[in-house]
Amino acid sequence: MIDSLEAARALDDIEDITRRVRTSQIYRLSSLMMILWGALVFVGNLVTYLTPSYADKAWLSVYVLGIAGSVGLGAAEKARSGVRSFDVRALLAFVMFFAFGFFVEAIGRFGPREMGAFWPIYFMLFYALAGLWFGIAFTVFGLVVTALTLIGYAFIGAAFPLWMAFVNGGGLIIGGLWMRRS
């Protein structure tokens, strides 16, 4: 027979394990999405640097493939673990996120260089905010990529898209691999 103190400790242990498992699942799915988006963003920035005339098509492809891949990863995670981690609400959040970004881009009349800085900083805002709920790794990652983006914007000339391929695309890949270890 266990007393009420032991029962409370056991329930606390169960709650702690549940929290850790959920955090682990969030980090696992997030890391896969970061690696996916990192590879796509790397290619998008490389195309922008090497053949600027195809930049619009490249970025449209990045967005379509990234959203489709994110939905696919969410579905695969649900099939693997039985936990729904990416649903219609998440898809709608992606759509609203991009719609707002395109709206700001349209009213801001950004040039290619400004768009090259705006989108990564906009994405990193949400990584930094996610860290408030899901762990400091997200916040650190978001702030580091934002700082490197601003440094590149201020000090890197025509090679800014190449800089962003490594800072944003490579950063997402490295961040995703780092999260897999967490």
C-alpha positions in Angstrom: 0.0 0.0 0.0 1.3 3.5 -0.8 0.5 6.6 1.1 -0.7 9.9 -0.4 2.8 11.4 -0.5 4.2 8.5 -2.5 1.1 8.6 -4.8 1.7 12.4 -5.4 5.4 11.7 -6.1 4.5 9.0 -8.6 2.0 11.3 -10.3 4.6 14.0 -10.5 7.0 11.5 -12.1 4.4 10.5 -14.6 3.7 14.1 -15.5 7.4 14.8 -15.8 7.9 11.9 -18.2 4.9 12.9 -20.2 6.3 16.4 -20.6 9.7 15.1 -21.6 8.2 12.7 -24.2 6.0 15.5 -25.7 9.0 17.9 -25.8 11.1 15.1 -27.5 8.3 14.6 -30.1 8.2 18.4 -30.8 11.9 18.5 -31.2 12.0 15.5 -33.4 9.3 16.8 -35.8 10.8 20.3 -35.7 14.3 19.1 -36.5 13.0 17.2 -39.5 11.1 20.3 -40.7 14.1 22.5 -40.1 16.3 20.2 -42.2 13.8 20.1 -45.0 13.3 23.8 -45.0 17.0 24.4 -44.7 17.8 22.3 -47.8 15.1 24.1 -49.7 16.1 27.6 -48.5 19.8 26.8 -49.3 18.8 25.9 -52.9 16.5 28.9 -53.2 19.3 31.3 -52.1 21.8 29.5 -54.4 19.5 29.9 -57.4 18.9 33.6 -56.5 22.7 34.1 -56.4 23.6 32.2 -59.5 20.6 32.9 -61.7 18.6 35.9 -60.3 16.2 35.7 -63.3 14.8 32.5 -61.9 14.6 33.7 -58.2 10.8 34.1 -58.3 10.2 30.6 -59.6 12.8 29.2 -57.2 11.1 30.7 -54.2 7.6 29.7 -55.2 9.0 26.2 -55.5 10.6 26.5 -52.1 7.3 27.5 -50.5 5.2 24.9 -52.2 7.6 22.1 -51.5 8.3 23.2 -48.0 4.6 23.4 -47.1 3.8 20.0 -48.8 6.9 18.5 -47.1 5.8 19.8 -43.7 2.3 18.4 -44.1 3.9 15.1 -45.2 6.3 15.0 -42.2 3.4 15.7 -39.8 1.4 12.9 -41.3 4.3 10.5 -41.1 4.9 11.5 -37.4 1.3 10.8 -36.7 1.5 7.4 -38.3 4.8 6.6 -36.4 3.8 7.8 -33.0 0.0 8.0 -33.1 0.2 11.6 -31.9 -1.2 14.3 -34.1 1.4 17.0 -34.4 0.5 18.7 -37.6 -3.2 19.2 -38.5 -5.4 21.5 -40.5 -4.9 24.2 -37.9 -1.1 24.0 -38.5 -1.7 24.1 -42.3 -3.9 27.2 -41.8 -1.2 28.8 -39.6 1.3 28.3 -42.4 -1.1 29.8 -45.0 -1.8 32.8 -42.7 1.9 33.2 -42.0 2.8 33.3 -45.7 -0.2 35.5 -46.5 0.9 38.1 -44.0 4.5 37.9 -45.2 3.4 38.5 -48.8 1.1 41.3 -47.7 4.0 43.1 -45.9 6.2 42.4 -48.9 3.6 44.0 -51.3 3.0 47.1 -49.3 6.7 47.5 -48.4 7.8 47.4 -52.1 11.0 45.5 -51.1 13.8 45.0 -53.5 15.5 41.6 -53.8 18.0 42.4 -51.1 15.4 43.6 -48.6 13.3 40.5 -49.3 16.4 38.4 -48.8 16.6 39.8 -45.3 12.9 40.2 -44.5 11.8 36.5 -44.9 14.5 34.9 -42.8 14.0 37.5 -40.0 10.2 37.0 -40.2 10.7 33.2 -39.9 13.1 33.6 -37.1 10.7 35.7 -35.1 8.5 32.7 -34.8 11.3 30.4 -33.9 12.3 32.8 -31.1 8.7 32.9 -29.9 8.4 29.1 -30.1 11.3 29.0 -27.7 9.1 30.5 -25.0 7.0 27.4 -25.0 9.1 24.6 -26.4 12.6 25.3 -25.2 15.5 27.7 -25.3 17.0 26.0 -28.4 14.4 27.6 -30.6 15.0 31.1 -29.2 18.7 30.9 -29.5 18.5 29.6 -33.0 16.1 32.4 -34.1 18.2 35.1 -32.5 21.5 33.9 -34.0 20.1 33.6 -37.5 18.5 37.0 -37.2 21.8 38.6 -36.1 23.8 36.9 -38.9 21.1 38.0 -41.4 21.4 41.6 -40.3 25.2 41.5 -40.3 25.1 40.1 -43.9 22.6 42.7 -44.9 24.8 45.5 -43.6 28.2 44.3 -44.7 27.9 41.7 -47.5 27.4 43.2 -50.9 26.3 41.3 -54.0 27.1 38.0 -52.4 24.3 38.4 -49.8 22.1 35.6 -51.3 25.2 33.3 -51.1 25.7 34.4 -47.4 22.0 33.7 -46.8 22.3 30.2 -48.3 24.8 29.3 -45.6 23.4 31.4 -42.8 19.7 30.7 -43.2 19.7 27.4 -45.2 22.8 26.0 -43.5 21.6 27.4 -40.2 18.3 25.6 -40.5 20.0 22.3 -41.3 22.5 22.7 -38.5 19.8 23.7 -36.1 17.7 20.7 -37.1 20.6 18.3 -36.6 21.3 19.9 -33.2 17.7 19.5 -32.2 17.8 15.8 -33.1 20.4 15.4 -30.3 18.4 17.3 -27.7 
